[in-house]
Amino acid sequence: MTRDPRYDILFEPVKIGPVTARNRFYQVPHCNGMGSRHPSGTALMRGIKAEGGWAVVCTEETEIHPTSDISPYPEGCLWEDRDVPAMKRMTDAVHEHGSLAGVELCHGGSHVPNLYSREVPLAPSHRPNSMRHPLQARAMDKKDIADLRRWHRQAALRGREAGFDIIYVYASHDLSIFQHFIARRHNQRNDEYGGSLENRTRLLREVIEDTKDAVGDTCAVAVRLAVDELLGEDGITHNGEAHDIVAMLAELPDLWDVCLSDWSNDSQTSRFSEEGFQEKYVSFVKKLTTKPVVGVGRFTSPHKMVSQIRRGVLDMIGAARPSIADPFLPKKIEEGRIEDIRECIGCNICVSGDNTCTPMRCTQNPTVAEEWRKGWHPERIAQNVSDDKVLIVGGGPSGLECARALGERGYQIALAEAGRKLGGRVTHEAGLPGLAAWNRVRDYRVGQINKMPNVEVFFDSDLTAQNILEFGFDHVVIATGSTWREDGVGRTHSTAIEGLDAFHSFTPDDVFLGRAMPEHLPGGDVVIFDDDQFYLGGVFAEMIQKAGRQVVFVTPSGEVSPYTNHTLEQGRIQTRLLEAGVQLHPHRKVTVCREGGVQLSCVYTETREEVACGSMMLVTSRVPVNSVHQELVDRQSEWSDAAIKTVTAIGDALAPSTIAAAVYSGHRYARELDEPLSNDAVPFKRELPMIEA
């Protein structure tokens, strides 16, 4: 296939100071939950993006000094010369494929707690730690400022020694000391580094100049700037101080990387923003500088990318999450394979990795962070080593990914779906407000399967164990998903809620199957008891409230949808529910249901209160739909007569979890079929600490 000429502009080279990017695709710095703790894993993950066509591939935040220690988060590190070899592993991996490597040098100021180094944090003015540790940063004196400039210069030199082509001066996401100097709410100094915007920008200017002086002959110097903090007059705004900063420094750096601050604004989920949503904030920058400008916006459509460039919004298409979902996105556009792109769904499961200090995961790309650990490549998979045939029961996310990957390996696959639609929970959830992008999980896999003559899909196939024993497949995969519990058992309740039998209660499954639509519920308020504490409870509350029914949201947590703090959504979710008029009852559980309402109990004091309502939705926990699997296991003595070698449950049918976990489960099965495995060995490579005297 050949490239669509409409996209030729995306593959033009871009000169960035003393270096040249081979095209306009730019993987901006992004955290990944690996960093300096897993340098081999980080390096190969970045290298595969270079292989996939990203002309520039950058690190995560990279600490420059013990006073910039952001432990327990495992970011990059260039404190000393001994850190150089680990970073060089990444640049070598990126250079192998002809791409440029960039390093985002970072000092977090009052944001970093220095839990490992135990150094006192530094800031423009005395400030509490923004990560809510019981400590404060001290105001920097002139010597501290001189030290900071020296530390940054030394880190830049180490970056060059490690092979980086682009060295960042980082002033964004409210995570950078240079942004803290710029922002009035952080900087209350009355010397030449405080007061006027020119004074507050002085340190940023000096560090850019220091960095250019140190490495600018061979390395490009990039500035990552927050052009809007979405705080109105209390913060930096794109039509206020950010405009003036860019105007003052317009030609000083070799590249402007512009974005929103903080991270929750910059990496908004698809539930709250559209592709290219940052344009109105960043479009002014190119009007003020001749230097190349890169920006982000969860870009997956080449049409959007071309539009941004032709209209003079950006010079380079920046991406973090789309480069995770599909490291080969640029190459697929270049080769005319648009339909093969695994489009980012904007769920931020990848972000949750860094926020839980663990290697990131991706709903669309189950191979991410497994490139080194397990040797998984996003576009290559070992061919089949037998002629075995595989029956997959269930066409949800795990079943679809299992069929796609096994089909790519060359196995003969039959995918049996009980209904008339594929996608399982993905299809159901994508019909809820703001979650339409979830359909991409299904659509990508169905599109790939439809091109495979060795994969057959059978609808209306609600198979029994007896059916399966009669078919004669070598391997049987049970991917039948899960159902929501109807008894209220979950994290808080280990037994059924009292009185449910005589009360009108329903679950998400009842809504998905049309049995409990808001307009058909009994009169009175609707209680949602959310003990799942991820996104679904909040989505249903929004949907039912907008349908004209008063929602009373009950959760044992102190806030709505607490796990979404890890996906950067919690504040937006709770704000939206409050603005919609949803009544919130945190720290509460439902203890008794009776005619006319429910009784709540405080999870701390056990204080009781009555809430009048006509019905209650239970979003508590799920149980695997595994009866067929269990019956097959119980009838294992019959397998040999049926020519069955293995029966395996995957995804939610094994253990309910996230959609990302379901996709990973299906992919893992496909990778490991017919491969020799040891039950005693660790099933992946590990980075082990070096013992020093």
N, C-alpha and C positions, 0 to 999 in steps of 0.2 A: 504494500500500500504506500501511497505517496502523500506528502503533507499538503493540506489545503493551503493554497497560496494566500488566503486571507490571513493566515497566521504567520506569514514570513517575518513580519516585524518582530515577533517574539524571539526570533533566533538571530537577530543582529547582535554583534559584539558591542560591549559598552566599556569605554575607557574609564577607569576609576583611579585617578592620580597616576602613579607609575605602573599600575597593573591593568590588565584588560580581562573582563569577563567574557566568556565565549557566547553567551546569550543573555536574555533578560530575566532568567529565572533565578531567584535569590532566596535561599533558605535563611531566613532571619534567625538571630539567636533565639533558642528556646530551651527551656529546662526539660529534663527527661527522667529524673529520678535515679540516674546512674553516676554521671559526672566523674569526679576523681576517685570515687569508691569502686567504680567498674570501668577503668580506662579502656580495656580491650573491647568491652561491649559498646561503649560510647563511640570508639573509633570506627568500628565496623558499621554501626548504625549510620554514622555520618558518611562513611565511604560509599555505602550502597546508594545514598542519595546522589552523590556525585556521579556514580555509575548510571543512575536514572536520569541524568541530564541537568541537574541543578548546577548552574555555573558558579555560584558562590554558596558555600556551606559553612555556617558559623557554629560556634560553641554555644553552650549555656552561659549564664553568668559565671565569670571566672574571678575568684577572689585574688586580690593583689597583695594582701598583708594579713598578719594575725589579727589586726583590728577590724578586718572585714570578714570575720568568721561567721558564716550563717548556719553552722551546725544546729540541728541534725540533718539539714538538707544537704545532699551530696552534690554540690556544684563543682565546677572546674576550679583549679588551684594553680597559681603561679606565685606563691609566696617566696620561693627560693629556687636556686639553680637545679636542685634535685627534682623539681616538679617538671622540668623541661622534657625529659624522655617520654613521660606519659602523654603529654600534649602532642609531642612529635608523632606519636602513634596515629593520632587523628589526622594531622596534616599529611602524613605519608599516604594514608588511605584515601584522602580527598584528592591529592595530587596525582595519584595513580590513574585517575580517570579524567585528568585535564581540567579540574575545577580549582577555584581559588578557595582558600581556607581563611575564615575570619574568627577573631577571638574577641569576645565581649568582656573587657576588663571591668571589674566592678568593685566598688567600695560602697557598702550599704548604709554607712553612717549610723543614724539612730535606729535603723531597721534591724541591724544585725545584733544578736545578743552576745556573741563571742562566748558561747557556752563551752566550747572546746579550748580555745586559747586563753580564756579568762582575762582578756584585756578589757579595759574600760572602753565602751563604745565612744565614738567621736561624732560630733554634730556641729552645725553652725552656731547653735545656741543650746542651752540646757533643755533636753527633751526626754520624756519617757520613751522607753522602747516600744515601737509600734507593733511588735509581735506579742505584746502583753506579758512579757516577762517582768518580774518585779525588780526592775533596774532602770537606770536612766543613763543617757549619753551625756557626756560633759561637753561644754562649749570649747571649741578649739581656739587656741591662741595662735600667734603668728608663726611660732615654731612648728606647731602641729600642721599648719597649712603648708609650710615649706616641706615638712616631712611627707605629707600626703602627695605633694607634687613629685617628690623624689621617688616614693614608692611606686607611683603610677609609671614614671619614666622607666624605672628598673623592670617593672612587669612588662612594659612595652618591648624593652630590649630582649627579655626572656621570650616573649611571644615571637619576635623575629627569629631568635635562635631556634625556636621550636618549629619554624617553617611557616608561620602564618603570613598571609599576603595582605590581610586587612586587620588593622588594630583599631578597636573601638574606644571612644570616649563615651561613656554611658550616662545619660541624664534622663531617665524615664522610669515609669511604673511605680513611682514613689519609693523605689528601692535603691536609689543612687544618691550619694552625698552631694553630687554636683546639682542634681535637681533640688535637693534640700536647701542648698545655698540660693538657688533661684527663687524658690517659693517663699512668699512673705510669711505664710503661716509657720514655716520652719525656721526662718531667719529673722531674728530680732537684733542683729548686730548694729552697732553705730559707728563702725570703722569703714575702711574702703571696701570691705566685702559685704556690707549691709546697706540698707536704705534704698537708694535708687536702683532701678532695674540694671543700669550699667554696672553699678557696684556689685549687685547680686549675681551678675553674669561674669564678673571678673575672673573668678576661679576657673570656670568652664573655659573661657578664652585662654587663660594661661596654660591649662593642661592640654588643650588642643595644640597650642604652640610648642609646648614641651615635647609632646608626642611626635609632632612633625619634625622637630629638630633631632629627636633621637632616632627615628626609624623612617622618616618620610622620604628618604632617597630611594628606598626599595619597597616600602610597604605603603599601602593606602591608609589614610586615617579617616575613619567614619565617626560620625556623631549620631547617636540615637537619642532623639529628643521627644519628650512628651509635649505635643502641641495643644492638648486639651485634657484637663483632669475632670471635666464634667461636674465641677463644683461652683460654677458661676463666678461671681466676683471674688469668692474666697480662694480661688485657685488660678492656675495658668489656663488661659483660654486661647483658642486659635485666632480669634479676631482681636486679641489684646496683646498680652505680653509675649506669647509665643511668636506672633507675627513680628514683633519688634526684635526679639532675640535672633530670629533667622535673618532679618534685615541687617542687624549689626555684624553677624558672623558669616554672612552669606557665602563668601568665597574662601573661607578659611579651611574647612574640612574638604576632603576629596569626595565625600558622599554624605548625604543626609538620609538617615533612616528615621522616619517620622511615624508616630503612633499615639495612641491614647494612654492615659494613666488613670487609675492603677491597672493592675493585671486584669481585674474583673471587667473593666471597661474595654480594654484592648482585645481580650479574648472572649467576647460575648458569645453565648451559645446561640444556635439557630433558633431556639425558642424565643429569643429576644431581639434578634437582629438578622438582617438580610445580607447576602453576599455583597461585598463592596461598601458596607455601611460606613466606613471611615472617610469616604471621599469628601464629604462636606467639611470635615475638620482639617484635612491635609492638603487640599487642592491649592491653597495659597502658596505653598512652599516653592514650587517650580517657577512661580512668577517673580521670585526674589533672588534666585540663584541660577548660575549656569552649570552647577555641579549636578551629577545624577542624583535622583531622588528615588528611594524605595519605600514602599508602604505595604500594609497588609489589609485584609478584608475577607479572609476565609475564601480566597479565590479558587474555584474549581472549573469555571466555564472559560474556555479560551476566548469566547466573544467578549466577555467582561474584561478580560485581560487586555485584549487589543483595544477596546474602547478606552480604557484608562490611559493607555500610552498615546493613542492618536489624539485624544482630547487634551493632552498635556497635563494630566493629573500626576502620573508617575513615569519614571524611566525604566524601572525594574519592578517586576512582580514579586513582592515579598510573600512568603508563606512560612508558617510553622505547622499548623494542624493539617492542611492539605498535603504537605510533604511527608507527614507521618502516615496519613491514610493511604497515600500512593507515592512512594519514593520515585516511581518511574513516570509520574505525571508529565514532565516535559518531554521525555522520549516518546511517550504515546501520542502526544500532540504532533511531535516532529514526524512520526511515522504514519500519521493519518489514522490512528487507532483510538479515536475519541471515545468510542463505546466501551473500550476496555479500561477506562479510568475508574478507579475506586474512589468515588467522590466522598470527601469528608462530610459527615452528617452533623458536625458542630455539637457533639454531645459532651465534649470535654472530659471524657474518661481518661484521655492522655494526660490532662492536667492533674487529675486525681493521683496519678503516679508520683509526680513531684511533691504534691501536697501530703502524701503519706510516706514520703522518703523511700519509695520502692521503684524499681524499673517500670517505666510507663507501659500502658496497654492502649490498644486502639480497637474500637468496635469494628471498623472496616478492615484493618490490616492485622491479622493475628500473628504475623511474623515479627512485628516491631519489638525490639529489645531481645529478640531471640536469635538475631543474626549470628552473634558469636557464641552465646550460651548453647544453642542447639544446632547451629549451622543452617538455620532456615533462611532462605532467600525469598523475597516477596514475589519474584517472577520465575523462579526455577524450583522444580520439585522432582525427586527421583522417579524414574519410570517404574512401572509394575514389574515385579519379579516372578509373578505367577499368572495363570489364567483364571484365577478364582473370581467368582461372581459375588457381588455384594448387594444385599437388600437393605435399603434404608427406610425405616418406618417413621414418617413424620417429616413435613416440609417446612419446619420453622427455621430459625437462623442456624442452629447447629446442623440440622439435616441438610439444608441447602449448601452450607460450606463444606460439609463432608462429601456430598455428591460432587460439588464443583472440583474440589481438590483431588478426590479419587478419580474423577473423570479425566482430569488433566494428567494423572499418572498413567492412564490407559486402561483402568479396570472397567469391566462391564457392570453397570450400575442400574438398579431399578429403585426408583424413589416412589414410595407409596404414601399418598396424602389422603387422609380420611375425608377431607372436605373438597370444595371446589376452588379454593384459593391457596396459594403458597404464601409463606411468610410467617405463619403462626403469630406469636405475640407481637412481632414487628409490625405486621399488617394491622393488628388491632390497635396498638399504641399510636401508630402513625395517623390514625383518624382523630386523635385528641388535639385540642388547641395547641398550636405551636410545634407539634412534633412531626409534621409532614416529611421532614428530611429523613426520618427514620426509614421511609420507604426505600432509600438508596441501598440499605443493607440487603433487602430482598431483590431489588431490581438489578443490581450488579450481578448477583449470583444467578438469577434466572436468565439474564442475558448471556452469561458465559455458558450455562448448561445448555441453552437452546442451540448453541453452536457445536455441541458434542454429540456425534452419532452414537457413542457408546453409553449415553445416559438417557434412560427412558423415565418419564414421569407418568404416574397413574393416579388419577383423581378418584374420589368417591371410593377409596380403598381403606375401609376401617377394618384392618386385619386382626384376626384372633391368633393365638398361639398355634392352634391347630392348622389354620391356613398356612402359617409360616413353615411349619414342619412338613407340609405337603409340597412346598414350592421347590425345594432342592437347591437353595443358595448355599455357597460355602461360608459366607459370613453374614451375620445379621446385626444391624445397628438399630437400636431403639432410640429414636429422637422425638418422642411423643410429648415433650414439654411438661408443663405443670399447670395446676389450677390453684386459685386463691382459696384459702381456708374460709369456711363459712361459720366457724365457731369462735373466732376472735383470738385463737391461740397464736402467740408470736413471741416477741422479745419480752413483753411484760407479763402476759398470761400464759401459764403452762397448762391450764385447763380451760374448758369452755366458759364463756361469760354467762353468768346466771340469767335466766329468763329469755334467752334468744329464741327458743322454740315458739314462744307466744308473741314475738315481736317482729315487725317488718324490717328485716335486715337484708342487705344484699352486698355483693362483692364486685370488683372490677369485671370479672367474667360475665356477670349478669348484664352489665352495660355493654360490653363488647358483643354479646350475643343478642342484644336488643330486648332483654327481659326486664330491664329496670331503667328506662329512659326518664330523665328529670320530669318531663311533662306527665308521666304516668304514675309517679310516686304518690303515696297517700298524702293528705294535707298536713300542714305543719312544717316546722323547720326540719332540715336534713342534717343529722350529725355525721361527720366523717371521723372515724377513729383511725388515725394513722400511726400504726406501730411499725410500719415498713421503714419510714423515715428517709426515703429517697425522694424521687421526683413525682411519682404517680399520685400520691395523696393530694399534693398541692395542685396538680393539673386538674384532677376531678373537682376539687373545691372551686377552682376558677370556672370550670365548665358549668357546674350546677348552679353556682351563684349567678352567672350570666344568663342562665335559662330562666331566671326570675324566682328561684327558690332561695330562701335564707339558709346559709350554710353555717353550722357550728363546728369548727375544726378543733378536734381534741387530740392532743399528742402528749405522750409521756416526756418528750423532750422539752427543753427550755425554749425552742424556736421551731418554726415550721421547716420541714424537710432538711434536717441538720446535715445529712451526708452531702448535700449539694454545696456546702462550704468548700468541699474538695473540688467541685466542678465550677466554682466561681459564680454560682447562681443564687445562693441562699438569700442575699439581700434583695435581689430583684423579685424573687418569688414571694417573700413575705410582704414587700412593699405592694406588689400587685394585689395580693389578697386583702390587705388592709384597705387599699383604695377602692376595692370592689365591695367592701362592706362585710366581708367574712368575719364572723366572731371567732376569736382565737382563745382557746383554753389550754395553754401550755402546762406542763408538769401534772397532767391529769390522765387518768385511765378510766375507762368505762367498767364499772363493777357489776351493775345490775340493770336489766331492762325490765320495764313494767309498762302497763297500759298508760299511754300518754307521754312517755318520756324515758329518760335513762338517768341513772345515778352515776356521778363522777366521784373519783377519790383522788386526793392529792398524793402523788407518788412519794412525798417526803413525810407529810404529817398525817396522812390518811383521813384528813378532813373531808366530809361528804357534802355534796351539793346536788340538787335536782335540776335537770335541764329538760324542758318540755320539747318534744319533737314528734314527728310522725313516722320517721324512718331513720335507719342508720346504715351507712356504708362502712364495711370492714376492709381496711387495707392493712393487713397485719402480717401474714406470711403465706407461703405457698407450699404445696406438697407435690412431689413428682407424680406424673401419670405413668406409672411403671408396672401396672398389673400384668401386661403382656410379657414384659421382661421377666418379672418374677415367676410367671407360670413357665416360661421357657427354661429358666434356671432350675425350677423344680422338676422339669421333665428332661434333664440333661442326659439321662440314660437313653433317650430316644434320638439324640442328635446324630449319632453315627449312622443310623438307618436312614436319616433324612439328609445325609451328606453335609451336615452343619459342623463347621470347625470351631467357630466362636460366636458368642452372642454378647453384645456390649451395649450398655446404656451410655448416652452422651448428653451433654447440655443440661437443660433443666430437668430432663427425665432422670438424670443421675443426681443432681443437686441444684435446685433453683438458685440463680445468681443473676448477674447482669447480662445484657445482650452480648457484650464483648466477651464475657466468659463462655457463653454458649457458642459463639463463632470460633473461639479458640479451641474449645473442646472438640468440635467437629473437625477442625483443621488438624489438631494433634492426632486424632484417630487416623485420618487419611495419611499423615506423614509416617506413622508408626506401623501401619499394616504391613505384615510380612518382613518387618525389620527386626533384627535380633535385639532383644532387650533383656537386661538383667534386673531382677526384682531387688537385688541387693545394692546396686550402684546408684549414685546420685544421677538423675536423668538429664543432667546438663553440666557444662563446664562452669567452674567457679574461679573467681579471682581470689587468691589467697594472700594474706598479709605477709610482707617480708619481715623476718625476725632480725632485729638489729641489737647489738650489744648496748 
